[in-house]
Amino acid sequence: HLVREPALRAAFLRELARVSRIGVIVDFRSNRSLRVWLGAARARIGLRSKAPGALSFEVIRAEVEAAGLELRAFLPVRRVPLLSDKVVVVAVKRAPTA
């Protein structure tokens, strides 16, 4: 599912962190693609109602870490990452602090 609302996305990530034994694999829409850049340009000139809601890697990392997970990898879906806005994120549960 594509969860656009940050608060709901944070709740999903927290719940995934809570129920997972080792970690999670989730996908996000990244702002590092031609599709997103072209969509933003189209929105600026009025050819699209709003820009794509893709996230920067920094925002994705912050959301994953705020959920209690440690980000291990960003994996592009395509061999040429700029051709797809989808990125798979691999994260593990953070070790409990004593």
Buried (B, 14 or more C-beta within 10 A) or exposed (E): EEBEEEEEBBEBBBEBBEEBEEBBEBEBBBBBBEBBBEBBEBBEEEEBEEBBEBBEBEBBBEBBBEBBBBBEEBEBBEEEBEEBBBBEBBBBBEEEEE
